[in-house]
Amino acid sequence: MRRWGQAATRDAGDTGPDGARAGAGAGERAAAGRGRAGQRESRVAAGLSELERWLADQIGQGIAQARQTGPADWDDLARRLVDAQAPGVAGMVTRLPRVLAAEDWPGLLLGEYALLHLLAVAHRRAAALPEPLRQTVRARVGFPVTRESVLATPAVRDHWDVVGCREEEQDRLVARRVWLAGRTTGRPAMVLAFAPAGRPFDPFPAPGTTIDADLAFYPGASPLRALVAERRGTVDAGPPPGTKVSRMPASIAEVLAADPWTDSWPLVLAGAVPCPDGLADDEGNSLPLHPSVGVPWRLLAVSGGRPVTVAAEWTPRGLRPLTAWDEEGRVVRL
């Protein structure tokens, strides 16, 4: 009994040379972790300070030269931001060349520069921000949030309609975004997964399916990305409830007010009538399509000129239709 008690005391780290060494080791590891975190904070702050100076130079010199020197300058800036451990900001910079293909590229480029500047300033003043917005800023900069910490938060149970799915290649990875909409809560959600190019993703229910599941959301001022904490099965629920086209601008305005860097958001539109350049309602309100969509022939065929339920991905340049439900409730992927 005496030996058992001594062993238990040492395991607890209260007395004895083994316990002292274990306690010291844990303390050293914690101190090292704090040191690494502090080093990263300093590097990120220095990188974003450099970004602010770079942006001031671009505006001071004018953006007319962007088509000639921009891509090379942006690549160099993105590499420096990666070295500064701000991968989220670096990702925003690497997307700048896409702007040059647009006819109205000067205005779009100024808008992207403004968002980069806003993010750098928000990070510098993070201590004065409300906690949800501070979490959003850190996530946009590129500070990681562990899966374990997300799953430790209270989950939201609902019947979630799978309203769309889109895959996009990024370097040597493919990103899959699955969009969900809660039947009771009305909350949108996005489940993000990555896989090497050419490798299959883990299976997920197809658009048009409704699942009974608990979702745990990543922190932020306008939470969207989520993890499936528990999935119980599918539910026979029919087409998802939607919102009128006329109400969507106000909804998107609320999202952008909370997170100005939002560049993608799921919408489910009820009673939408597809037209060659957008989605309209019976009151004359309309939302434009993204230029890359072109004429939505498949959606026009599904609709036949009649109102349908359409799930779409909102972007600052217009909607990307994802899924439609015809008047008989059949699901059509777009």
DRENDO-1510 file (C-alpha; in Angstrom, 1 decimal, always signed):
<recs>
REC; n; res; u; v; w
REC; 1; MET; +0.0; +0.0; +0.0 .
REC; 2; ARG; +2.9; +2.4; +0.9 .
REC; 3; ARG; +4.5; +1.7; -2.5 .
REC; 4; TRP; +1.2; +2.2; -4.3 .
REC; 5; GLY; +0.7; +5.5; -2.5 .
REC; 6; GLN; +4.2; +6.7; -3.4 .
REC; 7; ALA; +3.6; +5.8; -7.1 .
REC; 8; ALA; +0.3; +7.6; -7.2 .
REC; 9; THR; +1.9; +10.7; -5.7 .
REC; 10; ARG; +4.6; +10.7; -8.3 .
REC; 11; ASP; +2.1; +10.2; -11.1 .
REC; 12; ALA; +0.2; +13.2; -9.8 .
REC; 13; GLY; +3.4; +15.3; -10.0 .
REC; 14; ASP; +3.1; +16.4; -6.4 .
REC; 15; THR; +6.4; +15.0; -4.9 .
REC; 16; GLY; +9.3; +12.8; -5.8 .
REC; 17; PRO; +12.0; +13.3; -8.5 .
REC; 18; ASP; +10.0; +11.6; -11.3 .
REC; 19; GLY; +7.0; +13.9; -10.6 .
REC; 20; ALA; +9.2; +17.0; -10.5 .
REC; 21; ARG; +10.8; +16.1; -13.8 .
REC; 22; ALA; +7.4; +15.5; -15.4 .
REC; 23; GLY; +6.0; +18.8; -14.0 .
REC; 24; ALA; +9.1; +20.6; -15.2 .
REC; 25; GLY; +8.8; +19.0; -18.6 .
REC; 26; ALA; +5.2; +20.0; -19.0 .
REC; 27; GLY; +6.1; +23.5; -17.9 .
REC; 28; GLU; +8.9; +23.7; -20.4 .
REC; 29; ARG; +6.7; +22.5; -23.2 .
REC; 30; ALA; +4.0; +25.1; -22.3 .
REC; 31; ALA; +6.6; +27.8; -22.2 .
REC; 32; ALA; +8.0; +26.7; -25.6 .
REC; 33; GLY; +4.5; +26.7; -27.0 .
REC; 34; ARG; +3.9; +30.3; -25.8 .
REC; 35; GLY; +7.2; +31.3; -27.2 .
REC; 36; ARG; +6.4; +29.9; -30.6 .
REC; 37; ALA; +3.0; +31.6; -30.5 .
REC; 38; GLY; +4.6; +34.9; -29.6 .
REC; 39; GLN; +7.1; +34.6; -32.4 .
REC; 40; ARG; +4.3; +33.9; -34.9 .
REC; 41; GLU; +2.3; +36.9; -33.7 .
REC; 42; SER; +5.4; +39.1; -34.2 .
REC; 43; ARG; +6.0; +37.7; -37.6 .
REC; 44; VAL; +2.4; +38.2; -38.7 .
REC; 45; ALA; +2.3; +41.7; -37.4 .
REC; 46; ALA; +5.6; +42.6; -39.3 .
REC; 47; GLY; +4.2; +41.0; -42.5 .
REC; 48; LEU; +1.0; +42.9; -42.3 .
REC; 49; SER; +2.8; +46.2; -41.5 .
REC; 50; GLU; +4.8; +45.6; -44.7 .
REC; 51; LEU; +1.6; +44.9; -46.6 .
REC; 52; GLU; +0.2; +48.3; -45.4 .
REC; 53; ARG; +3.2; +50.1; -46.7 .
REC; 54; TRP; +3.1; +48.2; -50.0 .
REC; 55; LEU; -0.6; +49.1; -50.5 .
REC; 56; ALA; +0.2; +52.7; -49.9 .
REC; 57; ASP; +2.9; +52.6; -52.5 .
REC; 58; GLN; +0.5; +51.0; -55.1 .
REC; 59; ILE; -2.1; +53.7; -54.6 .
REC; 60; GLY; +0.5; +56.5; -54.6 .
REC; 61; GLN; +2.0; +55.3; -57.8 .
REC; 62; GLY; -1.4; +54.5; -59.5 .
REC; 63; ILE; -2.6; +51.1; -60.6 .
REC; 64; ALA; -2.2; +51.7; -64.4 .
REC; 65; GLN; +0.9; +49.5; -64.4 .
REC; 66; ALA; -0.8; +46.6; -62.7 .
REC; 67; ARG; -1.3; +44.7; -66.0 .
REC; 68; GLN; +2.4; +44.8; -66.8 .
REC; 69; THR; +4.1; +44.4; -63.4 .
REC; 70; GLY; +1.2; +43.3; -61.1 .
REC; 71; PRO; +1.4; +39.5; -61.3 .
REC; 72; ALA; +5.2; +39.4; -60.6 .
REC; 73; ASP; +4.8; +41.9; -57.7 .
REC; 74; TRP; +1.9; +40.0; -56.3 .
REC; 75; ASP; +3.7; +36.6; -56.5 .
REC; 76; ASP; +6.6; +38.2; -54.6 .
REC; 77; LEU; +4.3; +39.7; -52.0 .
REC; 78; ALA; +2.4; +36.4; -51.5 .
REC; 79; ARG; +5.7; +34.6; -50.8 .
REC; 80; ARG; +6.7; +37.2; -48.2 .
REC; 81; LEU; +3.3; +36.9; -46.5 .
REC; 82; VAL; +3.7; +33.1; -46.4 .
REC; 83; ASP; +7.1; +33.6; -44.8 .
REC; 84; ALA; +5.4; +35.9; -42.3 .
REC; 85; GLN; +3.0; +33.0; -41.5 .
REC; 86; ALA; +0.0; +34.9; -42.8 .
REC; 87; PRO; -1.3; +32.3; -45.3 .
REC; 88; GLY; -4.8; +33.6; -45.5 .
REC; 89; VAL; -3.7; +37.0; -46.6 .
REC; 90; ALA; -1.3; +35.4; -49.0 .
REC; 91; GLY; -4.2; +33.5; -50.5 .
REC; 92; MET; -6.1; +36.8; -51.1 .
REC; 93; VAL; -3.0; +38.2; -52.9 .
REC; 94; THR; -2.6; +35.1; -55.1 .
REC; 95; ARG; -6.2; +35.7; -56.4 .
REC; 96; LEU; -5.5; +39.2; -57.6 .
REC; 97; PRO; -4.5; +38.2; -61.2 .
REC; 98; ARG; -8.0; +36.9; -61.8 .
REC; 99; VAL; -9.2; +40.5; -61.6 .
REC; 100; LEU; -7.2; +41.6; -64.6 .
REC; 101; ALA; -9.3; +39.5; -66.9 .
REC; 102; ALA; -12.4; +41.6; -66.2 .
REC; 103; GLU; -13.4; +44.6; -68.3 .
REC; 104; ASP; -13.8; +46.7; -65.2 .
REC; 105; TRP; -10.6; +45.5; -63.6 .
REC; 106; PRO; -9.4; +48.9; -62.2 .
REC; 107; GLY; -12.4; +49.2; -59.9 .
REC; 108; LEU; -12.3; +45.6; -58.9 .
REC; 109; LEU; -8.6; +45.8; -58.1 .
REC; 110; LEU; -9.1; +48.9; -56.0 .
REC; 111; GLY; -11.8; +47.0; -54.1 .
REC; 112; GLU; -9.4; +44.1; -53.5 .
REC; 113; TYR; -6.7; +46.4; -52.3 .
REC; 114; ALA; -9.3; +48.0; -49.9 .
REC; 115; LEU; -10.2; +44.6; -48.4 .
REC; 116; LEU; -6.5; +43.8; -47.9 .
REC; 117; HIS; -5.9; +47.1; -46.2 .
REC; 118; LEU; -9.0; +46.7; -44.0 .
REC; 119; LEU; -7.8; +43.3; -42.9 .
REC; 120; ALA; -4.3; +44.5; -42.1 .
REC; 121; VAL; -5.7; +47.4; -40.0 .
REC; 122; ALA; -8.2; +45.2; -38.3 .
REC; 123; HIS; -5.5; +42.8; -37.2 .
REC; 124; ARG; -3.4; +45.7; -35.9 .
REC; 125; ARG; -6.4; +46.9; -33.9 .
REC; 126; ALA; -7.6; +43.5; -32.9 .
REC; 127; ALA; -7.6; +44.2; -29.2 .
REC; 128; ALA; -10.3; +46.8; -29.6 .
REC; 129; LEU; -12.6; +44.5; -31.7 .
REC; 130; PRO; -15.6; +42.5; -30.4 .
REC; 131; GLU; -14.5; +38.9; -29.8 .
REC; 132; PRO; -16.5; +37.3; -32.8 .
REC; 133; LEU; -15.0; +39.9; -35.2 .
REC; 134; ARG; -11.5; +39.4; -33.7 .
REC; 135; GLN; -11.9; +35.6; -34.4 .
REC; 136; THR; -13.0; +36.4; -38.0 .
REC; 137; VAL; -10.0; +38.6; -38.5 .
REC; 138; ARG; -7.6; +36.0; -37.2 .
REC; 139; ALA; -9.1; +33.3; -39.4 .
REC; 140; ARG; -8.9; +35.5; -42.4 .
REC; 141; VAL; -5.2; +36.2; -41.7 .
REC; 142; GLY; -4.5; +32.5; -41.5 .
REC; 143; PHE; -4.3; +31.6; -37.8 .
REC; 144; PRO; -5.5; +28.0; -37.5 .
REC; 145; VAL; -8.5; +26.7; -35.6 .
REC; 146; THR; -8.2; +23.1; -34.5 .
REC; 147; ARG; -10.9; +20.6; -35.4 .
REC; 148; GLU; -10.9; +19.5; -31.7 .
REC; 149; SER; -11.7; +23.1; -30.5 .
REC; 150; VAL; -14.6; +23.4; -33.0 .
REC; 151; LEU; -16.1; +20.0; -32.0 .
REC; 152; ALA; -15.9; +21.1; -28.4 .
REC; 153; THR; -18.4; +23.9; -29.0 .
REC; 154; PRO; -22.1; +23.4; -28.7 .
REC; 155; ALA; -23.4; +21.8; -31.8 .
REC; 156; VAL; -26.6; +22.8; -33.7 .
REC; 157; ARG; -29.0; +20.0; -34.5 .
REC; 158; ASP; -31.4; +20.4; -37.4 .
REC; 159; HIS; -32.6; +18.8; -40.5 .
REC; 160; TRP; -30.1; +20.1; -43.0 .
REC; 161; ASP; -30.9; +20.3; -46.7 .
REC; 162; VAL; -27.8; +19.7; -48.9 .
REC; 163; VAL; -28.5; +22.4; -51.4 .
REC; 164; GLY; -25.3; +22.4; -53.4 .
REC; 165; CYS; -21.7; +21.2; -53.9 .
REC; 166; ARG; -18.8; +22.8; -55.8 .
REC; 167; GLU; -15.3; +21.6; -56.3 .
REC; 168; GLU; -12.4; +23.9; -57.2 .
REC; 169; GLU; -8.8; +23.0; -57.8 .
REC; 170; GLN; -6.2; +25.0; -55.7 .
REC; 171; ASP; -2.6; +24.3; -56.6 .
REC; 172; ARG; -2.3; +20.5; -56.2 .
REC; 173; LEU; -5.4; +20.2; -54.0 .
REC; 174; VAL; -9.1; +20.1; -54.8 .
REC; 175; ALA; -11.4; +21.9; -52.4 .
REC; 176; ARG; -15.0; +20.7; -52.1 .
REC; 177; ARG; -17.6; +23.0; -50.6 .
REC; 178; VAL; -20.9; +21.4; -49.6 .
REC; 179; TRP; -23.6; +23.9; -48.9 .
REC; 180; LEU; -26.3; +23.2; -46.3 .
REC; 181; ALA; -29.4; +25.0; -45.1 .
REC; 182; GLY; -31.2; +24.3; -41.8 .
REC; 183; ARG; -34.9; +23.6; -42.0 .
REC; 184; THR; -35.8; +24.9; -38.5 .
REC; 185; THR; -32.9; +27.3; -37.7 .
REC; 186; GLY; -32.7; +28.8; -41.2 .
REC; 187; ARG; -28.9; +28.8; -40.8 .
REC; 188; PRO; -26.7; +28.3; -43.8 .
REC; 189; ALA; -23.6; +26.1; -43.4 .
REC; 190; MET; -20.6; +25.1; -45.5 .
REC; 191; VAL; -18.6; +21.8; -45.0 .
REC; 192; LEU; -15.2; +22.2; -46.5 .
REC; 193; ALA; -12.9; +19.3; -47.4 .
REC; 194; PHE; -9.7; +19.0; -49.3 .
REC; 195; ALA; -8.2; +16.1; -51.3 .
REC; 196; PRO; -5.1; +15.7; -53.6 .
REC; 197; ALA; -5.9; +16.1; -57.2 .
REC; 198; GLY; -7.1; +12.8; -58.7 .
REC; 199; ARG; -8.0; +11.4; -55.3 .
REC; 200; PRO; -11.7; +10.8; -54.3 .
REC; 201; PHE; -13.3; +12.7; -51.4 .
REC; 202; ASP; -15.0; +10.9; -48.5 .
REC; 203; PRO; -18.6; +10.4; -49.5 .
REC; 204; PHE; -21.2; +13.0; -48.6 .
REC; 205; PRO; -25.0; +13.0; -49.3 .
REC; 206; ALA; -25.8; +14.5; -52.7 .
REC; 207; PRO; -27.6; +17.8; -53.2 .
REC; 208; GLY; -31.3; +17.3; -52.8 .
REC; 209; THR; -30.8; +15.1; -49.7 .
REC; 210; THR; -31.9; +16.2; -46.2 .
REC; 211; ILE; -29.9; +14.9; -43.2 .
REC; 212; ASP; -30.6; +14.8; -39.5 .
REC; 213; ALA; -27.3; +16.0; -38.1 .
REC; 214; ASP; -25.4; +18.1; -35.5 .
REC; 215; LEU; -23.1; +20.8; -36.9 .
REC; 216; ALA; -20.4; +22.5; -35.0 .
REC; 217; PHE; -19.5; +25.9; -36.4 .
REC; 218; TYR; -16.1; +27.6; -36.6 .
REC; 219; PRO; -16.0; +30.8; -34.6 .
REC; 220; GLY; -16.5; +34.2; -36.2 .
REC; 221; ALA; -18.8; +37.2; -36.6 .
REC; 222; SER; -20.7; +35.5; -39.4 .
REC; 223; PRO; -20.2; +31.8; -38.9 .
REC; 224; LEU; -20.6; +29.6; -41.9 .
REC; 225; ARG; -18.0; +26.9; -42.1 .
REC; 226; ALA; -19.0; +23.9; -40.0 .
REC; 227; LEU; -18.0; +20.3; -39.1 .
REC; 228; VAL; -20.5; +17.4; -38.9 .
REC; 229; ALA; -20.3; +16.4; -35.3 .
REC; 230; GLU; -22.9; +13.7; -35.6 .
REC; 231; ARG; -25.0; +12.4; -38.5 .
REC; 232; ARG; -28.1; +10.3; -37.8 .
REC; 233; GLY; -29.4; +9.6; -41.3 .
REC; 234; THR; -31.5; +11.1; -44.1 .
REC; 235; VAL; -34.9; +12.6; -43.9 .
REC; 236; ASP; -37.6; +12.6; -46.6 .
REC; 237; ALA; -38.4; +16.3; -46.6 .
REC; 238; GLY; -39.0; +17.5; -50.2 .
REC; 239; PRO; -37.6; +20.8; -51.6 .
REC; 240; PRO; -36.0; +23.2; -49.1 .
REC; 241; PRO; -37.9; +26.3; -48.1 .
REC; 242; GLY; -36.5; +29.4; -49.8 .
REC; 243; THR; -36.5; +33.2; -49.5 .
REC; 244; LYS; -37.9; +35.7; -52.0 .
REC; 245; VAL; -35.4; +37.4; -54.3 .
REC; 246; SER; -36.4; +40.8; -53.0 .
REC; 247; ARG; -35.2; +40.0; -49.5 .
REC; 248; MET; -31.7; +38.8; -50.5 .
REC; 249; PRO; -29.9; +42.1; -50.8 .
REC; 250; ALA; -30.7; +43.0; -47.2 .
REC; 251; SER; -29.6; +39.5; -46.0 .
REC; 252; ILE; -26.3; +39.8; -47.9 .
REC; 253; ALA; -25.8; +43.3; -46.4 .
REC; 254; GLU; -26.1; +41.8; -42.9 .
REC; 255; VAL; -23.5; +39.1; -43.8 .
REC; 256; LEU; -21.0; +41.7; -45.2 .
REC; 257; ALA; -21.5; +44.0; -42.2 .
REC; 258; ALA; -20.4; +41.2; -39.9 .
REC; 259; ASP; -17.6; +39.9; -42.2 .
REC; 260; PRO; -16.6; +42.3; -45.0 .
REC; 261; TRP; -14.2; +39.7; -46.5 .
REC; 262; THR; -17.1; +37.2; -47.3 .
REC; 263; ASP; -16.7; +36.2; -50.9 .
REC; 264; SER; -19.2; +33.3; -51.0 .
REC; 265; TRP; -22.5; +32.6; -49.3 .
REC; 266; PRO; -25.3; +30.1; -50.0 .
REC; 267; LEU; -28.8; +31.2; -50.9 .
REC; 268; VAL; -32.0; +29.3; -51.5 .
REC; 269; LEU; -34.4; +31.3; -53.6 .
REC; 270; ALA; -38.1; +30.5; -53.7 .
REC; 271; GLY; -40.3; +31.5; -56.7 .
REC; 272; ALA; -37.3; +32.5; -58.8 .
REC; 273; VAL; -37.7; +32.9; -62.5 .
REC; 274; PRO; -34.5; +32.4; -64.5 .
REC; 275; CYS; -33.7; +34.8; -67.2 .
REC; 276; PRO; -30.6; +35.0; -69.5 .
REC; 277; ASP; -28.6; +37.2; -67.1 .
REC; 278; GLY; -30.1; +36.6; -63.7 .
REC; 279; LEU; -32.8; +35.4; -61.4 .
REC; 280; ALA; -36.0; +37.4; -61.0 .
REC; 281; ASP; -39.3; +37.3; -59.1 .
REC; 282; ASP; -42.8; +38.3; -60.0 .
REC; 283; GLU; -42.3; +41.8; -58.5 .
REC; 284; GLY; -39.6; +42.7; -60.9 .
REC; 285; ASN; -36.7; +42.3; -58.5 .
REC; 286; SER; -33.6; +40.4; -59.8 .
REC; 287; LEU; -30.1; +39.3; -58.9 .
REC; 288; PRO; -27.4; +39.0; -61.5 .
REC; 289; LEU; -25.5; +35.9; -62.4 .
REC; 290; HIS; -21.7; +35.6; -62.2 .
REC; 291; PRO; -20.1; +36.5; -65.6 .
REC; 292; SER; -18.6; +33.0; -65.8 .
REC; 293; VAL; -22.0; +31.4; -65.8 .
REC; 294; GLY; -23.0; +32.7; -69.2 .
REC; 295; VAL; -26.6; +31.9; -70.3 .
REC; 296; PRO; -28.0; +29.4; -67.8 .
REC; 297; TRP; -29.5; +27.1; -70.4 .
REC; 298; ARG; -30.0; +24.1; -68.1 .
REC; 299; LEU; -31.7; +26.2; -65.5 .
REC; 300; LEU; -33.9; +27.9; -68.2 .
REC; 301; ALA; -34.9; +24.4; -69.4 .
REC; 302; VAL; -35.8; +23.3; -65.9 .
REC; 303; SER; -37.9; +26.4; -65.3 .
REC; 304; GLY; -39.6; +26.7; -68.7 .
REC; 305; GLY; -40.3; +30.3; -67.7 .
REC; 306; ARG; -42.1; +29.3; -64.5 .
REC; 307; PRO; -41.0; +30.0; -60.9 .
REC; 308; VAL; -38.7; +27.4; -59.3 .
REC; 309; THR; -36.7; +26.9; -56.2 .
REC; 310; VAL; -33.0; +27.6; -56.9 .
REC; 311; ALA; -30.0; +27.2; -54.6 .
REC; 312; ALA; -27.1; +29.4; -55.6 .
REC; 313; GLU; -23.7; +30.6; -54.3 .
REC; 314; TRP; -23.6; +34.3; -53.9 .
REC; 315; THR; -20.4; +36.1; -54.8 .
REC; 316; PRO; -19.6; +39.8; -55.1 .
REC; 317; ARG; -19.8; +39.5; -58.9 .
REC; 318; GLY; -23.0; +37.6; -59.1 .
REC; 319; LEU; -24.8; +34.3; -58.4 .
REC; 320; ARG; -23.5; +30.8; -59.4 .
REC; 321; PRO; -26.6; +28.5; -59.6 .
REC; 322; LEU; -26.0; +25.1; -57.9 .
REC; 323; THR; -29.2; +23.2; -57.7 .
REC; 324; ALA; -32.9; +23.6; -58.8 .
REC; 325; TRP; -36.1; +21.9; -57.8 .
REC; 326; ASP; -38.8; +21.8; -60.6 .
REC; 327; GLU; -42.5; +22.2; -59.9 .
REC; 328; GLU; -42.8; +18.5; -59.2 .
REC; 329; GLY; -40.0; +18.6; -56.6 .
REC; 330; ARG; -37.3; +16.8; -58.7 .
REC; 331; VAL; -33.7; +17.8; -58.1 .
REC; 332; VAL; -31.5; +19.0; -60.9 .
REC; 333; ARG; -27.8; +19.8; -60.4 .
REC; 334; LEU; -26.7; +22.8; -62.4 .
</recs>
